[in-house]
Amino acid sequence: MSTLSKRATIYLDPALHKALKIKSIETSKSMSKLINEAVRMALAEDAEDLAAFEKRVNEPLIPFKDVLKELKKDGRL
Protein backbone atom coordinates (compact mmCIF):
# COMPACT_ATOMS: atom_id res chain seq x y z
CA MET A 1 0.00 0.00 0.00
CA SER A 2 1.25 3.46 -0.89
CA THR A 3 2.25 5.92 1.82
CA LEU A 4 -0.19 8.28 0.10
CA SER A 5 -3.13 5.94 0.81
CA LYS A 6 -6.04 7.27 2.83
CA ARG A 7 -7.79 5.26 5.48
CA ALA A 8 -11.56 4.86 5.29
CA THR A 9 -14.14 2.89 7.19
CA ILE A 10 -16.61 0.98 5.05
CA TYR A 11 -19.46 -1.29 6.03
CA LEU A 12 -19.95 -4.43 3.96
CA ASP A 13 -22.83 -6.83 3.83
CA PRO A 14 -21.67 -9.91 5.77
CA ALA A 15 -21.92 -12.16 2.70
CA LEU A 16 -19.84 -9.70 0.64
CA HIS A 17 -17.27 -9.49 3.42
CA LYS A 18 -16.98 -13.28 3.51
CA ALA A 19 -16.62 -13.49 -0.29
CA LEU A 20 -14.02 -10.70 -0.27
CA LYS A 21 -12.06 -12.40 2.49
CA ILE A 22 -12.05 -15.71 0.58
CA LYS A 23 -11.01 -13.99 -2.66
CA SER A 24 -8.26 -12.20 -0.76
CA ILE A 25 -6.88 -15.50 0.48
CA GLU A 26 -7.22 -17.23 -2.90
CA THR A 27 -5.53 -14.41 -4.84
CA SER A 28 -2.95 -13.48 -2.19
CA LYS A 29 -4.15 -9.87 -2.46
CA SER A 30 -5.21 -7.77 0.48
CA MET A 31 -8.86 -6.89 0.89
CA SER A 32 -7.86 -3.24 0.49
CA LYS A 33 -6.17 -3.97 -2.83
CA LEU A 34 -9.22 -5.87 -4.10
CA ILE A 35 -11.55 -3.05 -3.05
CA ASN A 36 -9.27 -0.43 -4.65
CA GLU A 37 -9.22 -2.43 -7.90
CA ALA A 38 -13.03 -2.82 -7.90
CA VAL A 39 -13.63 0.88 -7.24
CA ARG A 40 -11.08 1.87 -9.88
CA MET A 41 -12.81 -0.39 -12.44
CA ALA A 42 -16.26 0.98 -11.55
CA LEU A 43 -15.07 4.57 -11.90
CA ALA A 44 -13.36 3.79 -15.21
CA GLU A 45 -16.58 2.23 -16.50
CA ASP A 46 -18.50 5.34 -15.42
CA ALA A 47 -15.99 7.54 -17.25
CA GLU A 48 -16.41 5.42 -20.40
CA ASP A 49 -20.20 5.73 -20.14
CA LEU A 50 -20.02 9.49 -19.71
CA ALA A 51 -17.70 9.77 -22.71
CA ALA A 52 -20.14 7.71 -24.81
CA PHE A 53 -23.05 9.94 -23.73
CA GLU A 54 -21.03 13.05 -24.54
CA LYS A 55 -20.18 11.66 -27.97
CA ARG A 56 -23.88 11.09 -28.73
CA VAL A 57 -25.26 14.30 -27.20
CA ASN A 58 -26.29 15.76 -30.58
CA GLU A 59 -28.04 12.64 -31.86
CA PRO A 60 -31.80 12.97 -32.27
CA LEU A 61 -33.98 11.48 -29.57
CA ILE A 62 -36.24 8.58 -30.53
CA PRO A 63 -39.48 8.25 -28.56
CA PHE A 64 -39.78 4.96 -26.67
CA LYS A 65 -43.11 4.16 -28.34
CA ASP A 66 -41.38 4.37 -31.74
CA VAL A 67 -38.67 1.97 -30.61
CA LEU A 68 -41.31 -0.49 -29.37
CA LYS A 69 -43.23 -0.17 -32.64
CA GLU A 70 -40.05 -0.91 -34.63
CA LEU A 71 -39.19 -3.93 -32.46
CA LYS A 72 -42.70 -5.34 -32.91
CA LYS A 73 -42.60 -4.73 -36.66
CA ASP A 74 -39.27 -6.59 -36.94
CA GLY A 75 -40.61 -9.49 -34.82
CA ARG A 76 -38.04 -8.92 -32.09
CA LEU A 77 -40.68 -8.22 -29.46
Backbone as JSON Lines, residues from 0, in Angstrom:
{"i":0,"aa":"M","n":[0.84,-1.18,0.0],"ca":[0.0,0.0,0.0],"c":[0.89,1.24,0.0]}
{"i":1,"aa":"S","n":[0.48,2.22,-0.76],"ca":[1.25,3.46,-0.89],"c":[1.2,4.27,0.4]}
{"i":2,"aa":"T","n":[2.25,5.04,0.66],"ca":[2.25,5.92,1.82],"c":[1.26,7.06,1.63]}
{"i":3,"aa":"L","n":[0.79,7.25,0.38],"ca":[-0.19,8.28,0.1],"c":[-1.62,7.78,0.26]}
{"i":4,"aa":"S","n":[-1.79,6.51,0.64],"ca":[-3.13,5.94,0.81],"c":[-3.87,6.61,1.95]}
{"i":5,"aa":"K","n":[-5.18,6.7,1.8],"ca":[-6.04,7.27,2.83],"c":[-6.82,6.14,3.47]}
{"i":6,"aa":"R","n":[-7.03,6.26,4.74],"ca":[-7.79,5.26,5.48],"c":[-9.26,5.63,5.47]}
{"i":7,"aa":"A","n":[-10.12,4.63,5.28],"ca":[-11.56,4.86,5.29],"c":[-12.25,3.68,5.97]}
{"i":8,"aa":"T","n":[-13.34,3.95,6.6],"ca":[-14.14,2.89,7.19],"c":[-15.31,2.62,6.26]}
{"i":9,"aa":"I","n":[-15.47,1.35,5.89],"ca":[-16.61,0.98,5.05],"c":[-17.37,-0.14,5.76]}
{"i":10,"aa":"Y","n":[-18.62,-0.25,5.45],"ca":[-19.46,-1.29,6.03],"c":[-19.94,-2.19,4.9]}
{"i":11,"aa":"L","n":[-19.59,-3.46,4.99],"ca":[-19.95,-4.43,3.96],"c":[-21.04,-5.36,4.46]}
{"i":12,"aa":"D","n":[-21.87,-5.77,3.54],"ca":[-22.83,-6.83,3.83],"c":[-22.01,-8.04,4.27]}
{"i":13,"aa":"P","n":[-22.46,-8.77,5.29],"ca":[-21.67,-9.91,5.77],"c":[-21.31,-10.93,4.69]}
{"i":14,"aa":"A","n":[-22.21,-11.19,3.76],"ca":[-21.92,-12.16,2.7],"c":[-20.84,-11.61,1.76]}
{"i":15,"aa":"L","n":[-20.88,-10.31,1.47],"ca":[-19.84,-9.7,0.64],"c":[-18.49,-9.73,1.35]}
{"i":16,"aa":"H","n":[-18.51,-9.47,2.64],"ca":[-17.27,-9.49,3.42],"c":[-16.64,-10.88,3.37]}
{"i":17,"aa":"K","n":[-17.47,-11.9,3.54],"ca":[-16.98,-13.28,3.51],"c":[-16.39,-13.6,2.14]}
{"i":18,"aa":"A","n":[-17.11,-13.23,1.07],"ca":[-16.62,-13.49,-0.29],"c":[-15.31,-12.74,-0.55]}
{"i":19,"aa":"L","n":[-15.23,-11.5,-0.09],"ca":[-14.02,-10.7,-0.27],"c":[-12.85,-11.32,0.48]}
{"i":20,"aa":"K","n":[-13.11,-11.78,1.67],"ca":[-12.06,-12.4,2.49],"c":[-11.54,-13.67,1.81]}
{"i":21,"aa":"I","n":[-12.45,-14.48,1.28],"ca":[-12.05,-15.71,0.58],"c":[-11.25,-15.37,-0.67]}
{"i":22,"aa":"K","n":[-11.73,-14.4,-1.45],"ca":[-11.01,-13.99,-2.66],"c":[-9.63,-13.46,-2.31]}
{"i":23,"aa":"S","n":[-9.54,-12.74,-1.21],"ca":[-8.26,-12.2,-0.76],"c":[-7.27,-13.33,-0.49]}
{"i":24,"aa":"I","n":[-7.74,-14.36,0.16],"ca":[-6.88,-15.5,0.48],"c":[-6.48,-16.24,-0.8]}
{"i":25,"aa":"E","n":[-7.47,-16.47,-1.68],"ca":[-7.22,-17.23,-2.9],"c":[-6.28,-16.51,-3.87]}
{"i":26,"aa":"T","n":[-6.34,-15.17,-3.89],"ca":[-5.53,-14.41,-4.84],"c":[-4.25,-13.85,-4.23]}
{"i":27,"aa":"S","n":[-4.09,-14.03,-2.93],"ca":[-2.95,-13.48,-2.19],"c":[-2.88,-11.96,-2.33]}
{"i":28,"aa":"K","n":[-4.06,-11.33,-2.43],"ca":[-4.15,-9.87,-2.46],"c":[-4.9,-9.42,-1.22]}
{"i":29,"aa":"S","n":[-4.51,-8.28,-0.69],"ca":[-5.21,-7.77,0.48],"c":[-6.63,-7.36,0.12]}
{"i":30,"aa":"M","n":[-7.49,-7.34,1.12],"ca":[-8.86,-6.89,0.89],"c":[-8.86,-5.45,0.41]}
{"i":31,"aa":"S","n":[-7.96,-4.63,0.94],"ca":[-7.86,-3.24,0.49],"c":[-7.51,-3.15,-0.98]}
{"i":32,"aa":"K","n":[-6.57,-3.99,-1.42],"ca":[-6.17,-3.97,-2.83],"c":[-7.34,-4.39,-3.72]}
{"i":33,"aa":"L","n":[-8.07,-5.42,-3.32],"ca":[-9.22,-5.87,-4.1],"c":[-10.3,-4.78,-4.18]}
{"i":34,"aa":"I","n":[-10.55,-4.12,-3.06],"ca":[-11.55,-3.05,-3.05],"c":[-11.09,-1.88,-3.92]}
{"i":35,"aa":"N","n":[-9.8,-1.5,-3.81],"ca":[-9.27,-0.43,-4.65],"c":[-9.42,-0.77,-6.14]}
{"i":36,"aa":"E","n":[-9.1,-2.01,-6.51],"ca":[-9.22,-2.43,-7.9],"c":[-10.68,-2.36,-8.37]}
{"i":37,"aa":"A","n":[-11.6,-2.82,-7.53],"ca":[-13.03,-2.82,-7.9],"c":[-13.56,-1.4,-8.06]}
{"i":38,"aa":"V","n":[-13.18,-0.51,-7.15],"ca":[-13.63,0.88,-7.24],"c":[-13.03,1.55,-8.46]}
{"i":39,"aa":"R","n":[-11.75,1.3,-8.71],"ca":[-11.08,1.87,-9.88],"c":[-11.77,1.42,-11.17]}
{"i":40,"aa":"M","n":[-12.12,0.14,-11.25],"ca":[-12.81,-0.39,-12.44],"c":[-14.19,0.24,-12.59]}
{"i":41,"aa":"A","n":[-14.92,0.38,-11.49],"ca":[-16.26,0.98,-11.55],"c":[-16.18,2.43,-12.01]}
{"i":42,"aa":"L","n":[-15.21,3.17,-11.49],"ca":[-15.07,4.57,-11.9],"c":[-14.64,4.69,-13.36]}
{"i":43,"aa":"A","n":[-13.78,3.78,-13.81],"ca":[-13.36,3.79,-15.21],"c":[-14.54,3.5,-16.13]}
{"i":44,"aa":"E","n":[-15.38,2.56,-15.71],"ca":[-16.58,2.23,-16.5],"c":[-17.52,3.44,-16.55]}
{"i":45,"aa":"D","n":[-17.68,4.13,-15.44],"ca":[-18.5,5.34,-15.42],"c":[-17.94,6.39,-16.37]}
{"i":46,"aa":"A","n":[-16.62,6.55,-16.37],"ca":[-15.99,7.54,-17.25],"c":[-16.22,7.17,-18.72]}
{"i":47,"aa":"E","n":[-16.15,5.88,-19.03],"ca":[-16.41,5.42,-20.4],"c":[-17.86,5.72,-20.79]}
{"i":48,"aa":"D","n":[-18.79,5.45,-19.87],"ca":[-20.2,5.73,-20.14],"c":[-20.44,7.21,-20.39]}
{"i":49,"aa":"L","n":[-19.85,8.04,-19.55],"ca":[-20.02,9.49,-19.71],"c":[-19.44,9.96,-21.05]}
{"i":50,"aa":"A","n":[-18.31,9.4,-21.43],"ca":[-17.7,9.77,-22.71],"c":[-18.61,9.35,-23.87]}
{"i":51,"aa":"A","n":[-19.23,8.18,-23.76],"ca":[-20.14,7.71,-24.81],"c":[-21.36,8.62,-24.89]}
{"i":52,"aa":"F","n":[-21.89,9.03,-23.74],"ca":[-23.05,9.94,-23.73],"c":[-22.67,11.28,-24.36]}
{"i":53,"aa":"E","n":[-21.49,11.76,-24.01],"ca":[-21.03,13.05,-24.54],"c":[-20.88,12.97,-26.07]}
{"i":54,"aa":"K","n":[-20.39,11.85,-26.54],"ca":[-20.18,11.66,-27.97],"c":[-21.5,11.66,-28.74]}
{"i":55,"aa":"R","n":[-22.58,11.23,-28.06],"ca":[-23.88,11.09,-28.73],"c":[-24.86,12.2,-28.37]}
{"i":56,"aa":"V","n":[-24.38,13.25,-27.71],"ca":[-25.26,14.3,-27.2],"c":[-26.09,14.99,-28.29]}
{"i":57,"aa":"N","n":[-25.58,15.06,-29.5],"ca":[-26.29,15.76,-30.58],"c":[-27.15,14.84,-31.44]}
{"i":58,"aa":"E","n":[-27.19,13.55,-31.1],"ca":[-28.04,12.64,-31.86],"c":[-29.51,12.91,-31.55]}
{"i":59,"aa":"P","n":[-30.38,12.73,-32.53],"ca":[-31.8,12.97,-32.27],"c":[-32.36,11.94,-31.29]}
{"i":60,"aa":"L","n":[-33.32,12.38,-30.51],"ca":[-33.98,11.48,-29.57],"c":[-35.06,10.69,-30.31]}
{"i":61,"aa":"I","n":[-35.21,9.42,-29.94],"ca":[-36.24,8.58,-30.53],"c":[-37.22,8.23,-29.42]}
{"i":62,"aa":"P","n":[-38.49,8.57,-29.6],"ca":[-39.48,8.25,-28.56],"c":[-39.55,6.74,-28.32]}
{"i":63,"aa":"F","n":[-39.74,6.37,-27.07],"ca":[-39.78,4.96,-26.67],"c":[-40.86,4.21,-27.44]}
{"i":64,"aa":"K","n":[-42.01,4.83,-27.63],"ca":[-43.11,4.16,-28.34],"c":[-42.69,3.8,-29.77]}
{"i":65,"aa":"D","n":[-41.86,4.65,-30.39],"ca":[-41.38,4.37,-31.74],"c":[-40.41,3.19,-31.75]}
{"i":66,"aa":"V","n":[-39.6,3.09,-30.72],"ca":[-38.67,1.97,-30.61],"c":[-39.46,0.68,-30.45]}
{"i":67,"aa":"L","n":[-40.47,0.69,-29.57],"ca":[-41.31,-0.49,-29.37],"c":[-42.0,-0.9,-30.67]}
{"i":68,"aa":"K","n":[-42.53,0.08,-31.38],"ca":[-43.23,-0.17,-32.64],"c":[-42.27,-0.85,-33.63]}
{"i":69,"aa":"E","n":[-41.05,-0.35,-33.71],"ca":[-40.05,-0.91,-34.63],"c":[-39.68,-2.35,-34.23]}
{"i":70,"aa":"L","n":[-39.52,-2.59,-32.94],"ca":[-39.19,-3.93,-32.46],"c":[-40.31,-4.92,-32.78]}
{"i":71,"aa":"K","n":[-41.55,-4.48,-32.6],"ca":[-42.7,-5.34,-32.91],"c":[-42.77,-5.62,-34.41]}
{"i":72,"aa":"K","n":[-42.55,-4.6,-35.22],"ca":[-42.6,-4.73,-36.66],"c":[-41.56,-5.73,-37.17]}
{"i":73,"aa":"D","n":[-40.36,-5.69,-36.55],"ca":[-39.27,-6.59,-36.94],"c":[-39.39,-7.98,-36.32]}
{"i":74,"aa":"G","n":[-40.42,-8.18,-35.47],"ca":[-40.61,-9.49,-34.82],"c":[-39.64,-9.77,-33.7]}
{"i":75,"aa":"R","n":[-39.0,-8.74,-33.18],"ca":[-38.04,-8.92,-32.09],"c":[-38.68,-8.75,-30.73]}
{"i":76,"aa":"L","n":[-39.98,-8.42,-30.73],"ca":[-40.68,-8.22,-29.46],"c":[-42.05,-8.84,-29.55]}
